[in-house]
Amino acid sequence: MKDKVVVVTGASGGVGRAVAQEYGARGASVALIARGTTGLGSAAADVGAAGGTGLVYEADVADYQQVRQAAERIERELGPIDVWINVAFSSVFAPFTEISPEEYERTTRVTYLGYVWGTRVALDLMRPRDRGVIVQAGSALAYRGIPLQSAYCGAKHAIKGFTESVRTELMGEDSGVQITMVQLPALNTPQFSWVLSRLGRHPQPVPPIYQPEVAARAIVHAAEHPRRREYWVGASTAMTMIGERLAPGLIDRYLARTGRRSQQTGDLEPTGTANLWRPADEERDYGAHGAFDDRAHSRSFQAWLSRNRGLAALTVAGGAAAVAAVRAARR
């Protein structure tokens, strides 16, 4: 990755921050797009410390012109963009009827249109060169809506449909530009400390919880192997998506009973912080991790299998062959 230019939106914290660090360790030039100046500066320092080059480009992804101008600066200062990774989002934790129209629209502009604008700008730059990769950081909630997150779930569903449309258009024109999506599980990110919340308790990811580095490794792998249309990360993601195909009504009833309680902690008060309208990390760096380090898994066997399914298939086949050989020898 030493000569590669990678753009990461939402790079000041959470998954975007972890992705930037992963690319820094690979020696890439990483363009960091977000709103929070303190978080962005710390992210750039992390990339440099890991061995790469990190440059800051402050922009609100909900504004197409800001994204466009940032991309043009990136190409002038770093060179042609090789990989564009959309991660940035915001949301509201609340029942649907407690979210104002303005809050719903803002969430949709950031979380859905932010991906649309990022993808559009990336394609405008990549298609004339007939090369490049776009990775959409998705969620199991792109397939399964849950209580208290209607704005986020709606945006993630929209990103999935949008990405499928763009992929088929690129395939139809035999383009050298690739686009793929990575569906992520519940993650220990600052989202739960800075999202606008109207819950009685501190919001939390629905367990099992994974560290953002699990997502980052999967996203970087997807960028290197973009011909697969979609990656699933975490056993919980796989189970959610398979369960949604087999018994969606049963999951509806289960979530109606447990969905609210499972998204709130019993021991933490609400933070009172909200990054919907202005960045929470403008003056404070939150980093990649949230408040749940003691409960988060740093590895996912399912994600490893997903990235190495060819090797896994060979191992299974080899084991089956060995068992068959032993049985034959005993006859």
N, C-alpha and C positions, 0 to 999 in steps of 0.2 A: 504493500500500500504506500510505499515511500513517495512515489510520484503522483499519487491520487488525491483528488480534491473531493471532500465529502461535506455535504450540507446536512445539518441536523436542526430541525425546528424544535422548540421546547427544550433547548439544550442547557438551560440554567439549572434544572433540577430533575429529580426522578429518573425515569427511563432515558430521557434525552441526555441527561448528564452522564449516565452510565455508558450509553452508546458512544458519546464523545470520548470518554476515558478509554474505552476499548479500542477505538480507532487511533487514539494517541499512542497507545502501546504498540500499535502496528506501524507507527511512523507516518501516518497520513497528515495531510493538511486539512484541518477541520474548521469549517465555517459555522459558527455558533449563532443561531437566531433565536431570540426571545425578547421579552420586555424588561426583565429585571436586571438592572445594571450591575448590582453587587453579585448576584448569582452568575451572571455571564462572565464577569471578570474572574471569579473563582474557577469557573469551568475552564476558561482559557488557560489559567495557571495549571490546572490538573492535566490538561492535554499536553502542555509543555513538559511538565514533570514526568509524564509517562513516556515521552520521547517523540511526540509529534509537534505540530504547529497549530495553535488555536487562535483564531481571530474572531472578534466580537462584531456582530451586526445586529444592532437593536432594531426590532421591528415587531409590529402587531400583526400576526398572521391573518387576522380577520380583515385586514385592509390589503386588497390586491396590489395597489400601487406601492405600498411599503415593501411587500414581498418582492415585487418586480425590481425595485430599486436596489434592494439588498442583494439580489442575485446578480444584477449587473455589476455591482461593486465587487462581489466575490470573484467574478470572472476576470475583472480588470486586475485585481490584486493577487489572486491565487492561481488563476488559469481556468481552463474548461472544467466544468463540474462533471465528475464521473458518477457520483452516487448522491441521490437526494432522499433523505429519510424524514418523513412526516411523523412527528410525535406530539406536537403541541396541542393542548386542549384545556378547557375549563368546564366547570359544571356547577350544578346546584343540588345539594342533598335535601330533598323535601318532597312531600306528596305533590302530585301534579297540580292540584288546585291551590297550592300555597306558593306556586312560582308565578311571578308577575310576567305579563307578556314581554316586557323589556328584558327581563332576565332570561327568559326562554330564547328570545331572539339572539341575545348576546352569546349564550352558550352554543347555539346552532352556528352562528357566524364563526366563532373561534374553532369549535371542535369539528364541524363538518366543512364549512367553507374554507377554513384554514388549510385543510387537506386539498380541497379543490384548487385553491389559488396556488399552493405549492406545486401541485402536480402540473397545472397549466404552465407555470413559469419554467419548471424543469423541462417539460416537453418542448416548449418554444426554443429552448437552448440546445436540447439534446437531439431532436429529430433532424435538423439540418446536418448534424455530424453522423447520424445513424448509429449512435451508441450511447449507452448510459443506462443506469438502473434507478428505479424509484421503489422505495419500500414504504408501505403503509403500516404503521404500528396500530394494530386492531385490538380486539378484545373478544373473549367468549360472549360478551354482551352484544356483539354484532349479530348473534344468532338468537340470544335469549334475553328478553327484557325482564327486569326485576323491579320490585317496589323501590320507591324513593329516588330512582335514577332515570326517570322517563326522558329527560332532556339528553343525557349522555347516551342512553341506549338507542334513542331515536337517531342521534348523530352517527353512532357506530354502525347501525344498520344501513344508514344512508351511504356511508363510506364504502361499505362492502358492495352495494349495488353500483355505485359510481365507479369503483375500481374494476369491477367485472366488465362494465361497458367500455371503459378505456382500454382494458386488456384486449378485448375482442377487436376493437378498432385497430390497435397496433398490430395484432396478428393478421388482420385482413389486409393491411398494407405491407406485410412482410417486413416490418420495421426491426431494426437492430436494437431499439430501446426496449427494455424489459421492465415489467411492473409486477410486484408480488405483494402479498399481505401476510402479516404475522399476527395470529390471534393469541392474545396474552391472557394469563390468569390474574388472580388478585395479587397485587404487588405492594411491597412495603416502600411506598414513595411519599413525598411531602404532600401529595394530593389531599390526604386525609387531615392534614394540619392547616391547609390554606384554601380549601374549597369552601364556597359559600354554603352554610348549613343552617337548616331550621330544625334540626333534630334536638332532642332533649339531652343527648349525651354526645361525646366525641365520636365522629364516624370512624369506621374501621373497614378494612377489606374483608370480604367474606372468606373465612378460612377454607382450605389451606392457603397460607400466604407465602409468596416467594420474594426473594431479594431482587432488586432491579437488574443486577448483573446477569441473572438467569435470562431475563428478557433481552438484555443487550447482546449476549452471545448469540442468541437465536436470530436477532435482527441482522447482525453482522454476517452470520452464516447465510441468511436469506439473500443479502446483497451480493454475496459471492456465488450463490446458486439460485438465480432469480427465475429459472425456467419452471420451477414448481410454482403453481398458482397460489398456494397458501400453505402456511406452516401453523401447526398447533403447538402451544407451549404449556406444559404442565398437565398432569393426569386429570386435574379438575376441569381444565378446558376441554380435553377430549371427552370426558364423561358428560359434561354439560351439553356439548354439541351433539353427541350421539343420543343422549337422553331426549334432547329436543326433537330429534328426528323420529324417535320411537314412541315417546309418550308425552307430548307437549301438555296435554290436559292434566296429567298427573303432576307434572312440574308446576303448572299454574297453582294447583291446590296446595302443594308443598310450600311454595314461595309465599302464598297468601298467609300461611300459618307462621312461617319462620323468617321471611325476608326482612322484615323491619328489625326484629331483635338481633339478627346475625350481623347487621351493619352498624351496630352501636356498641361501644365498649361499656362495661359496667363500672370502670374505675377512673375514667378520664372525663374531665369537664369539657364542654365545647370550647374551641380555641378563640372564637370571636374574630378570627382572621378570615378574609375573603379576597381572592385574586381575580374575581370575575371582571371587574372594571379597571383595576390597576394592579400591577404586579406585587405580590407579597414579598418578593425577594429584591425589591428595589434598594433596601438598606440592610437587609440581612441575608446571608447565604444559608439556604436550607440543605444544600448538598443533594446527593442521590437518594439517601435513605430517609424513611419516615420514622414514626415513633414505635415501630413494632419489630425491632431487631431481634428481640428475645423470642419471637414466635415465627420468624421467617426462615424459610429453607433456602440455602445458598446453592443447591443443586436440584436438578430435575432429571430423573432417569428417563422419563417419557420424552423430554426435550432432547436428551442425548440420543435416544433411539430414533427420534424423528430426523435428526441431523445425520445419523449414521445408519439408516435403514438398510442400505446395501450391505454393509459390514455385518449388521445384525442378521440379515437373511442368510448370508454366507455362513455365519457361525451356527445358526440353527440347522442349515442344510448339512454342514459338516458334522454336527453332533448327531443328526439323524443317520447319516451315512456310517458313522462310527458305531452307533448302536446296531444298525443292520449288519455290519461286518462281524461284530461280536456274536450276534445271534446266529449268523451263518456258520461261524467257526465252531459253535457249540453243537451244531447238528451232526 
